Amino acid sequence: MRIALLLPAVLAVTAQAAVGATLGTTSGTTSGTQVHERVLDNGLKVLVQPDRRAPIVTSQVWYKVGSSYEPGGITGVSHILEHMMFKGTENLAPGEFSKIIAANGGDENAFTGTDYTAYFQTMAADRLAVSFELEAERMRRLTLPEDEFLKELEVVKEERRLRTDDNPQSLTYEQFNAVAFQASPYRNPIIGWPGDLESMQVEDLRAWYRKWYAPNNATLVVVGDVDPQAVFALAEEHFGPLEAEPITPPKPRAEPEQQGERRLVVKAPAKEPYLLIGYKAPVLTNAEQDWEPYALEMLASVLDGGASARFSRELVRGERIAASAGAGYNAFSRLPGLFRLSGTPADGRSIDELEAALIKQIERVQTELVDPEELARIRTQLIAAKVYEKDSVFYQALQLGQLETIGLGWQLVDEYVDKLSAVTPEQIRTVAAKYLVPDVRTVARLDPQPMDADDARTAMNAAAGGQAHVQAHDR
């Protein structure tokens, strides 16, 4: 068969409501809005959150597989497979998927992360059937032609050269992760190591696709101007006939305890030095106390929560030690991660001075309580950001899909702001003293090498470069 360019609207409520009554549904609220959940007989989990403020809908399919699932030798396979999901199925020619979405007035893309791979479309609400039919088609009927694979592999290699090999800060970040982690698969880049890309075969992708791309390893998230029962019936129609696959979770690759500070220097053509500091830190899936990741998130905001945060106020504008300085932490990952600091020294200041200033800021929060007024300002900013996110059906769906896929459950969306708001100054000081210690610290420095004209042009291209299908990195 050929998938039609224009499929009829199928969201008639009456017939689908009768179907929904026989399948069983659970639901909950997220910030006052109902989220409806159903699991099809083949294991596909479907989450629907109505949002009737505009006649649009976003549909996202999240697969529980990303770069952290990959064994040595095929790093980057999840990302290349993401590219190939647009390159033909049993009933779609290469590139036809995107043409159909565009013909129906929709936008579509995909992203690969350490813990998931996701595909999404945003369309008029009455076009949801188009999205479902296309996604069901490529969930089980991808053809992976070798000629298309060889072309796309070269695209990915060029993407790696542009965005990593020729970008000194990205190259430093990649080497930093490889040293900070010894056993954790987070040490591998999402795009893959160059040697693995060189030896990649289309059969590697075929085996990866067969192993992980199945309804019982996926979550379908729909947010927009839809009726939940109608969406469930539509999902049953298109995804219900797909067969499940035996899914074996990846074997644990626990990171051994770090026994002391690690340091590395990366030499690359660059205009200025760059500093990265990382501390091993728990996440929501493994924290000893459930409040600790929220306290670490608040700590990151204390240091780098906008123009009035400490790094900007004191190191950039105040002492003028840094041209830029940042802090980052992601509580939402499958495996433990890092609390990161980064920066570039200001003109006339050294990278030694910058490192000392950043560590001094950490030592300060380990001994002094954050002022309640400062913490209140940060809470207000975080709550405002969460409110603004509700204006986007895409970001509402992204939150549900990410939480569900890493194993925390979508219900955590309801708790997130409340948990952050409950963090105390004492808890921030506690996690800083407990986790941001020298023995679990990794420090990477970019040592700038002279740049010739070709290097400068390459750096400019890397800074401006984009890609059609993006990699998702930790926040």
Secondary structure, 3 states (H helix, E strand, C coil): CCCCCCCCCCCCHHHHHHHHHHHCCEEEEECCEEEEEEECCCCCEEEEEECCCCCEEEEEEEECCCHHHCCCCCCCHHHHHHHHCCCCECCCCCCHHHHHHHHCCCEEEEEECCCCEEEEEEEEHHHHHHHHHHHHHHHHCECCCHHHHHHHHHHHHHHHHHHHHCCHHHHHHHHHHHHHCCCCHHHCCCCCCHHHHHHCCHHHHHHHHHHHCCHHHEEEEEEECCCHHHHHHHHHHHCCCCCCCCCCCCCCCCCCCCCCCEEEEEEEECCCCEEEEEEEECCCCCCCCCCHHHHHHHHHHHHHCCCCCHHHHHHHCCCCCEEEEEEEECCCCCCCEEEEEEEEECCCCCHHHHHHHHHHHHHHHHHCCCCHHHHHHHHHHHHHHHHHHCCCHHHHHHHHHHHHHCCCCCCHHHHHHHHHHCCCHHHHHHHHHHHCCHHHEEEEEEEEECCCHHHHHHHHHHHHCCCCCEECCCC
